[in-house]
Amino acid sequence: MIPFYYKKISLSFVQELCDKVHDGESAVLLGSRYAGKRWIINRLYLHLPESGFIPIIRVYFQRESTVKSAWEVHQLIEKEINETGVNLKLGEYQGDEIFEPIDQLYLETKKPIILLAANVDSMAHYLARQFLEGVRTRVESRRLVVVLSGEDDFRDLVHGPKSEFNCANRYFVQGFAKDDFKAIISQYATSLNITFEDDTEAYRILWELTEGNVFLLKSLLWSVVEGRVHSDISLTVPVRVSDIPDSFEKMQIPGVYGPDFLRYAIRVITRRPDCWQDLECLINNKPTNTIPIASAPGPLELVGIAVRGNNNRLQFASPLMANFIRHYYDDRCFGDLYAGDGQWDMAFKKYSFLGPQEKIRPLNIEDRVKVEETLNAFCSSLHLAATVNIDAVKDLFTQGCLHILGFQEITFWEYNNGWHFQPMTESPVKIDIKDNVLKILPPMPPMLRGLLPMPDPWNEDALCVLLPPLRANQCGAVVMSTFEKEKAISRERGSLARKLIHHFVDAYTHAVSVEKNTMRLRVRDQHIAIINSIFDSLGSRILNVDQAIAMAARGLRNLGYKRVLFSLVDPEGKRIQAVLDDSSDSLIDITQMSDWPLAEPTADLQPYIIHTKQPKIIKDARREPLANKKIVRLARMKAEALVPILNQNGDAIGTIHVEREDEAVPTQEEVDDLLVFGRQLSIAIEQSKRVNMLQSTLDKIPEPVVIIDRLKRLLYANRPANDLFGTKAGWQDQPGAKPPNGGEMDKMLEYLDESLISGRRIVHHAEGIGKKPTYCGAVLSDVIQDWQNKTIGALLHIQDMNYLYHVFAAFRVIAESNDTDSAIRSMMEATQLLGHKWGRLYLVDEMDPDCLVSVRSFGFGDKTIQEEFTKGHIRLPRSDEPGYVSWKCIDLKTPLVFCWKEDLPNDTEVVTRQGLRATNVNPPRSPKPVQKQPGDFWIDFPLISQAKVLGKVVLQCDESLRPEEFELLKVLSDITTGLLGAFLRRGQTFHEREDWIRRAADETMAVTAHNIATRFSALPVLLDRYKKLQQKVPKLEELNRDFSHIMKETLDLVKRTKDRLSPVTPLLTKINISDRIRNALRSALPADAWDIKCEDPDLIVHADTHLLENAIQEFLQNSRDAIPDVTDMHVSVNIRSKDNWVKLVYSDNGPGVPGDFKERIFENFFSYRPGRKTGTGLGLGFVRRVIEAHGGTVREEGRPGQGVKFVIEIPKSGIINEKEEEFHVSNPNR
C-alpha cells in the first residue's frame, strides 16, 4: 500500500514535486476544497518548462460543470495540446478514445508526456474511473507522467489495492505554510483594495485564525469588506486588527464564499457516519482515536475541518473552523444526523438533551426543511419497524413524537367497556393528563380508523388517532398532546404531525397485519410442533390415545387457552364423550359431565358438531341454546369455540373445545387453523391406537423380545427382556442405545448377527441366559425388512421352556408312583419341582364326605404346623360363608385361581399382566395354620376321578404365572388325579378282598370255636365219671383236681375266643357316653390311675352299651398287660363332638406301639407283648369289629415309647356299617 504524505503548501513542496516529475514519478494531490491544490498545479505548470520539461498539458475539470462524457474529456485534452502549439492530425472520434490526443502526441515527440489534471473527481464517477485506468496504463508504460488532484471522492479512486490508480506518490495538503501564506494574504488583500494598519499583526491574526486555509481567509477578508460597506467606511481606510472578526457569528460572509464551502463540508459529514464520533470528540475537546502513520485521510480531513497533529490524532484545522463547527453542530444537529442515518436510539439520546421548548419544531422555515427530511427518514423507519412487531412501531412513534415534533405526552388507550390507559414507558403520566385525554376520547369508538376530528379548544392541544385492532373485539387509540397554552400546536407542527400520523397509521396497520400473520404462522408452527412431538413420542412416552390427547392439550394450553377440552366418539359410534379437560379451573372436571348420544344432535353442542362436521364460534356460551346450562354455569364459560376432529375420510371422530385465557372470542382464522390441527391430530390418534395395539401385543408376550437395527443398536425390549438382561423396558428414548454387553447377551447378539447376515430365521437352544442361570429356552432370531425387502433390523424372541421342562420332570416323578402313598408323595414332589413356594393336599374324609382332611404338604416354615397338617389335623368342612372358597373348585369341577387384594372388593375378577384370570377373595376364610396373606395368589385343583371326589390340591403361584403354564398344571392335575384314583380304587378292591378274607377267616374261626366248645361241653360229664372212680382209685383225686383246673381254663378260653370271633350285632340305645366310659374306668382302675375329659357332659350317643364297655375293657386289659405295676399306670380318655361325630381318644403312659405294628395289632391272633406272656391276639380285633359295627373307625396314633393313643370316631346317630351282620364263608369269585 503506497503511503500518504501530509504537507503544507509551499514553494519548496512545489520544487519537491518538480523533482519527482523529473525522475519520471507521478503524484496524486488530495486536499479539502479551496485548499490550494490548483495553486500547486499552476506553479508546476510554470516551473516545469523552466527545467526543460515539454510538452506539458494542463487540464482543469470544472467542479461547477461536471464532465459527463468521454468526448468532453477528449475535447479538453485536445484543446490543451493545441494551445502548446502542436497541431495534431486526429481521425474521427470513435467513442472510447479519450487519450487519442495524448497517444498521438507521444508518437510525435517520442518522449513521455507530462499531464497536470485538476479536480479529476469532478467528472462523472464512471468516467473518472475510465480516465484513471487509461492514465495508469500509460504511466506504467512510461508514456505519461501525471500530477492529479481531487477532493473527497478522489480518495477512493486512488487509494487501495483495487483502486483505479495506485502507481503514484500520494500527498495530502493541509493548507499553506505560514511564510507562503503571507503572499496569499497580500494577493487577496490587494485584489480587494484592503490595507492594514499593521501588516505584520494582521498577517499573524489571519494566520492564527485560518491556519493557512484560503477559503477561511477569503471569508474573513470579504467579511471586512461587507462590514465597511454596511458601515459606510471608505475602502481606502486601513483595516485595524480589531476589525478582523474572530468568529463566524461576527462574520458577514457573502454567498459566493461562505455557503459553498461550508455546505459542502456539511454534506460530506452528513453522509459519512464513520466520522461523527471523531467530530463529537473534537467539539467536546476529547482526544480522537490514534490514526496509523501515513494512512489515508479521513472525511474530516478531506473537508478541511480537521488536520492530523503530531500525535497522530485529529485536531481542528483552525480556531475559526472550530468556532464554526461548535456553533453549528449542537445536540439538535447531531440528533438530525443520527436520525438521517436511521440510528434512532442515538438520535433520541441527542434530542433528549434539549429542553422542552427546544424540542418544539419546526423552529423556522429553514428548520422545517430539516424536520421534513428527518420526518421522512423517520416515517421510513416506522414502516421498517412494522415488519418487527406492533410494540416496535408504537415505541418508535412515541419517541418520534416526543423528540422530533416536541409533543409532551403520547398516551395509548384500549377500549374495553370504557377507555383504559396502556403505559408504554416507565415514565408515569400525570393524572390530570389522563383526565384531559379522557375528555377528548369519544364515549364509544367509531368504526372509522385514523385521525379523529377534535372539537375546540382541544384541537390546539392534542391530536387523537383511532388504531386498527389486532383482534375483532379490540379497539385502540393514541393521543398526542401538549396541554400548555404557550406550547399549543402550530399550523406547521400540526401539518407535520398529521403527515407523521398518516404514516404511523399505515405502519401500524401493516404491523397489525404482520402480527396477525406472524401469530398465525407461530400458532401453525406450534400446531405442527405439537403433532411432531406426538409422533416423536409414539412408542416411548406415548403408548395410547389418552397420552396423545394429553400432550396435544398441554401444547394448546401453551398457546394462550385457559381450557382445552377433548371429546371423542366411542368405539361403537353411538356417543360423544369428553376424555380430557385440561384447564386452569381445578374445581370442575367436565369429563365427568359430558357424555351425549349422537342420535340426538341437539342434545348438546358436542353431538351437534359431530353431526354438522363444522366448527362453531360462540361469543357467549350463556346465551347459546345448545350449550348445557349447568356445565356453562359451573365452568364459568363465556367465549369459546368448538372444532370437529375430522379423519382422512372426513368423518368426525371427536371435538376440540377451546377458551382463550384473555376471554376474547376466538377468531375465524384461529378456528380454521384448529380445524387443520384436528385433521393432523386425527392421524396421530389413529397412529396412537396402532402403537397401543402393537405395544400391547409386544408387552403381552411373556417371553423376552428384543429388537435391534441394522447396526445392532437397541430399539426395543419388553419387560421380560428387562428382567433377564437388564435392558430398559419399552422403546428406547434415544434410539441406537447399545444393548448391555457381557455374558449371555453377547451370545444373543451373535444369534441376531447371524440372522442379519443370513437374512433368515434361526432357532437355537440356550441355557443359563441373562440374570437367571437356571433359565433355558428356545432362542428365535429373525430379520425385519422394509418395504423394499431390505433388512433394516432383527428381532430376538426367547421362548421360555423352563416351565415345560419342569412339567416333564414332574410327569416323570408321578410316573414312578406304584401305590396311593407314593402317588400322594410324588404329587407334592412334582408341584415342588415346578417352583411353587408351597403346596397342600387334602383328601375327602371317609367318615364325612363334606369335609376335607389335610394329608401332605410342603413349604410350611413352621415344622410343627407341617406335622399337624400331615397328621390330618387341618379340616376344611363345607361352608357358605363369604370368603370361604375351599370347596368351590370341587363344586365347579374345575381348577380355580384365587388372590387376596385388600384394595379390591370380594369376588372381583383380577386379570394379571400375563392375562391370568383370578378371583379376589377379600378376606379368605380358612383355618389359622393355613391362612393366606394379603397379596397371595393360589390355585385350587379338584381331585375328581370317575365322578368321585377324592380331594383337592392347593398350590401357591405368582402373578407372573402365564395362562399356558396354568393349562399345563391342569393337565398335570388331571393325570395325577387319574393315577391317584386308580391307586385308590385298586387299594379299595384290595382292602375289600382282604376284608372279605378276614371276615371269612373270622367266621370260620368262630364256627370252629363253636364246634370246639360243643365238643368241650362233654368234658364236665367225663370229669364227673372220673370223680366217681377216684374212690376206687385214690390217685385219680389229684389227677381230677388238675384236670378240673385245666378244663376250666380251657372252657373259659374257648368261650372268650368264641365271643371275640362271633359276629358283632350292636343293639343301639341312647346312652350318655361319658358316664358309660367313666363307669368302665372306675370299675377297672383306682381313682388316681385314670381321668376323663368331655366337652359336653350330657353327650348322647346311639350305641350298644355292652359292646362299647367291652371295647374299653380290652384297651384297659392291654394297658395292664403293658404296665405290670398298676400303681405306675395312668389312663386318659378325651371325648369331643363335632357335627354328627364323636371322637374318643384313649391314651396311657405305657411303652406304646412300634410304627410297623400300628395296623397289625388289629389283626386276629396278633399279639405284641415284649418280654411278657403272649395273649390270644383277639382283643383289639374285637374292638375294631365293634367300632366298625357302629359305623366308625379306630386307629392307633401314639408315638413309640410315649404310650398308646387309640382314636375312635363313631357317628352320634348310630348308623352302622353297611355290611352283612352275619358273614358266611363263601367263594369270593362267585
RASULFEN-V225241 format. One record per helix or strand of 2 or more residues. SS is the DSSP state (H for helix, E for strand). FROM is the first residue (numbers start at 1). TO is the last residue. If there is no record, write none. Layout:
SS;FROM;TO
SS;FROM;TO
This chain:
E;4;9
H;11;22
E;27;31
H;37;50
E;56;60
H;70;83
H;100;109
E;113;118
H;120;122
H;125;140
E;144;150
H;152;158
E;169;176
H;178;191
H;199;210
H;214;231
H;241;243
H;248;250
H;258;270
H;273;283
H;299;302
E;306;308
E;314;316
H;319;328
H;331;340
H;344;352
H;356;359
H;365;385
H;390;403
E;409;415
E;419;422
H;431;440
E;450;452
H;458;460
E;462;467
E;476;481
H;485;487
H;491;537
H;545;557
E;561;569
E;575;583
H;590;592
E;595;597
H;601;603
H;605;612
E;616;618
H;621;623
H;629;635
E;640;646
E;652;660
H;668;700
E;705;709
E;714;717
H;719;725
E;730;731
H;744;758
E;762;767
E;776;785
E;791;800
H;802;815
H;820;833
E;839;844
E;851;858
H;863;870
E;875;877
H;888;892
E;896;899
E;909;911
E;917;920
H;928;930
E;937;945
E;948;957
H;963;1016
H;1019;1029
H;1036;1061
E;1069;1072
H;1073;1084
H;1087;1089
E;1090;1094
E;1100;1103
H;1105;1122
H;1126;1128
E;1131;1138
E;1141;1148
H;1155;1157
H;1160;1162
H;1179;1189
E;1193;1196
E;1205;1211
